Amino acid sequence: MDENLNSPQRRLIELRMEHADLDDLIDRNLLASPADELTLRRLKKRRLLLRDQIASLELQVEPPEPA
């Protein structure tokens, strides 16, 4: 059971959830008047990092088929 808690698939789900949460947070920050530009840049940078991690993990979980 412990191996399921640390599986790449579970980590992928967690990263996708965090990415979605950041999307929501960024959207709400954009609607705020005035928007906090520093916070917004940090959130976007974190979101990009998560996207890279998700892409990397997706390749590990589902490697591309040879051509």
N, C-alpha and C positions, 0 to 999 in steps of 0.2 A: 504494500500500500504506500510506503514511503517513496518508492520510485515514481508513483503517479503524481505525487506532490511536486516533484522536481523534474518532471518530464518536459521535453521541449514543447510539446503541444500545450501543456498548461501554461508555460511561460509565454507562449505566443498569445494565448487568450488574455493573459494579464496585461501584456504590452498593448494589445489592441484596445482593451478597456481603458487603460491609462491614456492612450492616444485619443480615444473618443471623449474622455473627460476633459482633456486639454482643448480639444476642438470647441467644446461647449464653453469652457472658461474663456477662451479667446473671443468667441462670438459675444459673450456677455460683456467682456472688457471693451470691445469695439462699440457697443451700444452705450456705454457709460459716457457721460459728458462731464468734464473732458476725459478722454481716454488716457490712461497712464502708459506712456510710450515705452518707458524702461521695462515695466512689467510685461507689456505686450511683446517686446523683443525677446525677453527671457522665455516667455511661454512658447513663442514660435520656434526658438532655438531648441528648446526641450522637445517640442513636437517633431522637429526634423530629426533629432537624435533617435527618438523612438521609432520613427519611420524607417530609419536605416537599420536599427536593431531588428525590427519586424521583418524587413526584407531579407536580412542575413539569416534569421532563424527560419524563415519560410524555405530558403534554399536548403537548409540542413534537414528540415522535416520532409520536404517534397523536392528532391533534387530534379533538375531539368532532365528530360529524356534525351538521350543522344540522338543526333540528327542522322 
